[in-house]
Amino acid sequence: MAPMTSAPGPLKLLPDGPLSARPVPLIVGVGVHFGIGGDYGYDPARTAQAMQTVGASSFRDDLTWAGFKGAGMNAPGTMRPGQAAFLAATRARPLFILDHPNPAIGGDGVPVTDAGRAAFAGFARDAAQQTAARRPIYEIWNEWNLNAAPAMGKLVGRAGPGDPRGGDAYARLAAQATAAIRATQPGATILAGAAGTDDGWQWVRSVAGGGGLRGADGLSVHYYNHCARPENRTADEAIDKMQALHGAMPTRGGRAMPIYVTEIGWPTTHGGSCDIARNDSGNNIAQFLLWSAATPWMRGVWIYQLKDQGKRPDDIEDNFGLFTYDYKPKPAACMVRDVTRLIGRAKSWRVDQPQPGLTVIRMDDGQSRKLIAWTDRPSQTAQLVLGGAPTPYRTVCAPDGPRDTTIPIGSRPVVVSLAGKATPIRYRMM
């Protein structure tokens, strides 16, 4: 007996309407590992070249509290030698994470007391003074909810009263550090939050409620779903979480709090329970970047990370890179390069999800119009049916394909060139 197949869905008219300009371009960055030491295989010159290859305009790296001497950005001991060499090799804008315990304050070295917070604020002030020439973005700590109290373990969700890992405790640190940076660098871009795993964004809500975003330019969060159920290891699931976060955040002057996703990625491991195929990882990253570029309250995305930090194929932490440990490109590297070129030219946007499983973005660069579409997961396919003459289209990271009026859509985004007078566009799920 032949296998049963489902019939294609009915043709429906794709929503249409005006495109909107972003207030500022989306920052597309990558994480690197120069600031924390360790044998991660990062080479300054090769890293700068790889960043240029994928079109990243920013990098995120640690500026560690204990290692910063406040003697000038290029002074011995202020930064690790590899970090200083990398700064000299790239024009990309730094995002410095002001973080890591400092044994000099006692205890675990985490600033959970009044004296500790004052000392950390002094570090933040000195760091801002000494690095101002590079116009960094400053991020206050890194995943406080997961590492503020090593003996207590990780906190997921809201903390109980007096828990040093809680959002209210972090809020006191962030507000004080933000004020210290502003005192020496009034125009600095400062991010608070840097939340790790946070079910329902409970911890982030407590940070906002405790005044932790006061004076900051945006909220930073991290998001990973590679160990979720296989059907949820998608960009679409991450996008849903960002939309929920956006809806939960307070407005400022009637405007939404900008969100910066300073870590997101899908590791390409083999042999574990959280495996992601290389093509699927690249598709997810491309989808998330395109949606973020079309969403004005999304201000920046830093992919974690530029290259693999190790060589063990079954180790999750070793396999997040756009490139291998030895700087060989994975499929995601080509996809990011293509996407950064597309979004770098765009001046106005519109994003629609006409039904679950299909996302369609329209973009206009002032000279041409494009439509970019994808399905949410590899098992889904769709079609776009355009009126008028056959139209050229291609998948991301591929040369121009054929011309047609019926265009197949899958999980790798498809770029359609629109020309001439606007015509109705219809779609159907297959």
JOBEL-V150077 format. One record per pair of residues at least 24 apart in sequence whose C-alpha atoms are under 8 Angstrom apart, sorted by the first residue. I is the first residue (numbers start at 1). J is the second residue. If there is no record, write none. Layout:
{{I:J} {I:J}}
//
This chain:
{{6:430} {7:430} {8:428} {8:429} {8:430} {9:428} {9:429} {9:430} {10:428} {10:429} {11:426} {11:427} {11:428} {12:426} {12:427} {12:428} {13:424} {13:425} {13:426} {13:427} {14:354} {14:424} {14:425} {14:426} {14:427} {15:352} {15:354} {17:350} {18:350} {19:348} {19:349} {19:350} {19:362} {19:363} {20:348} {20:349} {20:350} {21:347} {21:348} {21:349} {22:294} {22:295} {22:296} {22:347} {22:348} {22:349} {23:296} {24:299} {25:293} {25:299} {25:344} {26:292} {26:293} {26:298} {26:299} {26:300} {26:301} {27:57} {27:58} {27:299} {27:300} {27:301} {27:302} {28:55} {28:56} {28:57} {28:58} {28:289} {28:300} {28:301} {28:302} {28:303} {28:340} {29:56} {29:57} {29:58} {29:59} {29:60} {29:300} {29:301} {29:302} {29:303} {30:56} {30:58} {30:59} {30:60} {30:302} {30:303} {30:304} {30:305} {30:306} {31:59} {31:60} {31:61} {31:263} {31:302} {31:303} {31:304} {31:305} {31:306} {32:59} {32:60} {32:61} {32:304} {32:305} {32:306} {32:307} {33:61} {33:62} {34:61} {34:62} {34:80} {34:82} {34:83} {35:61} {35:62} {35:63} {35:64} {35:79} {35:80} {35:83} {36:62} {36:63} {36:64} {37:80} {40:309} {40:310} {41:309} {41:310} {41:325} {41:326} {42:309} {43:82} {43:86} {44:82} {44:83} {44:85} {44:86} {44:89} {45:86} {45:89} {46:327} {47:86} {47:306} {48:86} {48:89} {48:90} {50:306} {50:327} {51:306} {53:337} {54:333} {54:334} {54:336} {54:337} {54:338} {54:340} {55:336} {55:337} {55:340} {55:341} {56:92} {56:340} {57:92} {57:93} {58:92} {58:93} {58:94} {58:95} {58:302} {59:92} {59:93} {59:94} {59:95} {59:302} {60:94} {60:95} {60:96} {60:97} {60:262} {60:302} {61:94} {61:95} {61:96} {61:97} {62:96} {62:97} {62:98} {62:99} {63:96} {63:97} {63:98} {63:99} {64:97} {64:98} {64:99} {64:100} {65:98} {65:99} {65:100} {65:101} {65:102} {65:120} {65:123} {66:100} {66:101} {66:102} {66:103} {66:104} {68:123} {68:127} {70:123} {70:126} {70:127} {70:130} {71:130} {72:130} {72:131} {73:130} {73:131} {93:134} {93:135} {93:136} {93:137} {94:134} {94:135} {94:136} {94:137} {95:136} {95:137} {95:138} {95:139} {96:136} {96:137} {96:138} {96:139} {97:138} {97:139} {97:140} {97:141} {97:142} {98:124} {98:138} {98:139} {98:140} {98:141} {98:142} {99:140} {99:141} {99:142} {100:141} {100:142} {108:149} {108:150} {110:148} {110:149} {111:173} {112:148} {112:164} {112:169} {112:173} {117:172} {117:173} {117:176} {117:177} {118:176} {120:177} {121:173} {121:176} {121:177} {121:178} {121:180} {121:181} {122:177} {122:180} {124:177} {124:180} {124:181} {125:177} {125:180} {125:181} {125:183} {125:184} {128:181} {128:184} {128:185} {129:184} {129:185} {132:185} {135:188} {136:188} {136:189} {137:188} {137:189} {137:190} {137:191} {138:188} {138:189} {138:190} {138:191} {139:190} {139:191} {139:192} {139:193} {139:194} {139:220} {140:174} {140:177} {140:178} {140:190} {140:191} {140:192} {140:193} {140:194} {141:193} {141:194} {142:193} {142:194} {142:195} {142:196} {143:193} {143:194} {143:195} {143:196} {144:170} {144:194} {144:195} {144:196} {145:195} {145:196} {145:203} {146:196} {146:197} {156:197} {156:198} {156:199} {156:203} {157:198} {157:199} {157:200} {157:201} {157:202} {157:203} {158:202} {158:203} {158:206} {159:203} {166:203} {166:206} {167:203} {167:204} {167:205} {167:206} {167:207} {167:210} {168:206} {168:207} {168:209} {168:210} {168:212} {170:207} {170:212} {171:207} {171:208} {171:210} {171:211} {171:212} {171:213} {172:210} {172:211} {172:212} {173:212} {174:212} {174:213} {175:211} {175:212} {175:213} {175:214} {175:215} {178:215} {178:216} {179:215} {189:216} {189:217} {190:216} {190:217} {190:218} {191:216} {191:217} {191:218} {191:219} {191:220} {191:260} {192:216} {192:218} {192:219} {192:220} {193:219} {193:220} {193:221} {194:219} {194:220} {194:221} {194:222} {194:262} {195:220} {195:221} {195:222} {196:221} {196:222} {196:223} {197:222} {197:223} {197:224} {201:245} {205:248} {205:249} {208:249} {208:250} {217:258} {218:257} {218:258} {218:259} {218:260} {219:257} {219:258} {219:259} {219:260} {220:259} {220:260} {220:261} {220:262} {221:259} {221:260} {221:261} {221:262} {221:263} {222:261} {222:262} {222:263} {222:264} {223:261} {223:263} {223:264} {223:265} {224:264} {224:265} {224:266} {225:266} {226:266} {226:267} {226:274} {226:275} {226:276} {227:273} {227:274} {227:275} {228:274} {231:377} {234:284} {234:376} {234:377} {235:284} {235:285} {235:287} {235:288} {235:376} {236:288} {236:376} {238:288} {239:288} {239:291} {256:297} {257:297} {258:297} {258:298} {258:299} {259:297} {259:298} {259:299} {259:300} {260:298} {260:299} {260:300} {260:301} {261:298} {261:300} {261:301} {261:302} {262:300} {262:301} {262:302} {262:303} {263:301} {263:302} {263:303} {263:304} {264:301} {264:302} {264:303} {264:304} {265:303} {265:304} {265:305} {265:320} {266:320} {267:316} {267:317} {267:319} {267:320} {267:321} {268:316} {268:319} {268:320} {269:313} {269:314} {269:315} {269:316} {269:319} {270:313} {270:314} {271:313} {271:314} {272:314} {274:316} {278:330} {278:331} {278:332} {279:331} {279:332} {280:378} {281:332} {282:331} {282:332} {282:333} {282:335} {282:336} {283:332} {283:335} {283:411} {283:412} {283:413} {285:332} {285:336} {286:332} {286:335} {286:336} {286:339} {286:412} {286:413} {287:374} {287:412} {287:413} {289:339} {290:339} {290:343} {291:351} {291:361} {293:343} {294:349} {294:350} {294:351} {294:361} {295:351} {334:397} {335:396} {335:397} {338:396} {338:397} {339:396} {358:382} {368:417} {368:418} {368:419} {369:417} {369:418} {369:419} {370:415} {370:416} {370:417} {370:418} {371:415} {371:416} {371:417} {371:418} {372:413} {372:414} {372:415} {372:416} {373:409} {373:413} {373:414} {373:415} {374:409} {374:410} {374:411} {374:412} {374:413} {374:414} {375:409} {375:410} {375:411} {375:412} {375:413} {376:411} {377:410} {377:411} {378:410} {378:411} {380:410} {380:411} {380:429} {380:430} {381:408} {381:409} {381:410} {381:411} {381:429} {381:430} {382:408} {382:409} {382:410} {382:427} {382:428} {382:429} {382:430} {383:407} {383:408} {383:409} {383:427} {383:428} {383:429} {383:430} {384:408} {384:409} {384:425} {384:426} {384:427} {384:428} {385:425} {385:426} {385:427} {386:423} {386:424} {386:425} {386:426} {387:423} {387:424} {387:425} {388:423} {391:416} {391:417} {391:418} {391:419} {392:416} {392:417} {393:417}}
//
